[in-house]
Every structure is written in C-alpha cells, then in structure tokens.
C-alpha cells in the first residue's frame, strides 16, 4: 500500500479508539463540582458584599433615603450583571437557593439542571458565601464584623413584596431557559432586580442566602433576624408561584394553530 492509499484509508475510517472532537458550539463539559461550588461561594459572597457595601457607602454620602436606595440599587445592578457574566459558564451563577431548588425541581425527571447531590452542595455554600460577604463589607468600612440587624421587615405588605419579587425572578430565569435565551441572563436578571428594588415594597431580596447574610449587618441593607424566617418562607412561596407561571406560559411542544 502506498503512503497516499494509507492516508486515504485512514481518513475514511473511524476506529473505536479514535475520539471525535465536539462540534463547534457544542455544550462544553460541565466543570468539576468543586469548581462550581467555589463559583457559587465566591459569587454569592461578592453579591452580598456589593449590596451591603454600597448601602453603607450610600448612607455615608447622603441622608436622602431615595438617593441611598438609588445608589444601592445601581451598584447591585452592575455588580450582579458582572457576576453572572463571569461565573455563569462555570456554575450557572445561581447565587440563590430558590434558583437552585427550582432548577433541581424542573430537572428531577432527567432533564438538564442540578441533581439533588449538586443542590445539596450549592445551597450551603451560597449561605456561607452570603454571610462571608456581609462580614467582608462591614470589615471594609470599619464596622463591627458581626452585628445583628435591627431593621425590622416583618410587615405583611413586605412579605407580599417578596412573593412578587421571587415569582418574577423565577419566571424570568426559567422563561429565558424555555425560549433558549439564557445568553441574555446577565442583563435581564440584573435589570429585573434593579427594577424590583423600586416596584416591590420589600426592595426585592428574592434570595434566602442573601436574606440570611443581610441579618449579620446592622446597616442600610440589613434585616432583623426575627424577620428572616418570614422572608425566606415567602421566597419559597414565590418560587412555587414562579414555576407555576412558567408551566402555564411556556408550554412546550405544540401551538394552537
């Protein structure tokens, strides 16, 4: 056999021992769980540091509560968008137990999403990251590292605000996933949270980990420990409402034509 014939035969054959490279644009392999957990830990910590730190900075710069909220929400919008852009390709950039649990719930029958084991890793590191982020923010501004918040947020209308904020967040994220537009998540999710700061009575915590973390700081963004359980409970209700809305609006497979 001539070299040319050998080359031709090699090109036409596909032996089992030869691995085929994935096509361009194919879904990349998932990062190791330890890397994903680290991304969730760091991302959640930075998110809470942004929320708490910008709140402290705002109260030092102005006594106008409206300007304080504007500064706090603006910093959160830009910070959250960047964090999703950075960590999304690694862990999905949940930074939020209700997002993790909602993804597990939708994937429990074998679809794409986190498994129970992965969710059991994500949620604790999100909680730890949130607490660490609040402590970091206090440290950067020379505040006591841990001082329980005295900002009571237990009123019923605030709890309703959390249901609305969380339901909207879940509807947005999973609606983007159903319509294959998750590439817009950094802008869309950050924009929604920025808007919800202003249109919900609770200023849109919409995140159990962030809620717990913010109890550790007696600053503008804090929440009294006694109000945490109510907020988290309403966030879980909001997540269920959001998933129900996703199932109602984004029905897969067929149209009424």
Buried (B, 14 or more C-beta within 10 A) or exposed (E): EEEEEEEEEEEEEEEEEEEEEEEEEEEEEEBEBEEBBBBBBBBBBBBBBBBBBBBBBBBEEEEEEEEBBBBBBBBBBBBBBBBBBBBBEBBBBBBBBBBBBBBBBBBEEEEEBBEEEBBEBBBBBBBBBBBBBBBBBBEEBEBEEEBBBEBEBBEEEBBBBBBBBBBBBBBBBBBBBBEEEBEEBBEBBBBBBBBBBEEBBBBBBBBBBBBBBBBBBBBBBBBBEBBBEBBBBBBBBBBBBBBEBBEEEBEEEEEEE
